[in-house]
């Protein structure tokens, strides 16, 4: 079994965290996003968490060649 690729995991966790922090900033400043905007932001954060998990054992070399077909699989 391949080792986990912490570089890719970290990158995606960071992206998810940044998106969640943006949502938190908007709420704290009472600049509430519309429901559709919130949905897109939450889906974006979720995508990165999900991707971090599902690509955890892919080498950086394989990751660079990752196609849309690979992503959908």
Secondary structure, DSSP 8 states (H G I E B T S, - for coil): -----HHHHHHHHHHHHHHHHHHHHHHHTT----HHHHHHHHHHHHHHHHHHHHTTTS-HHHHHT--HHHHH-
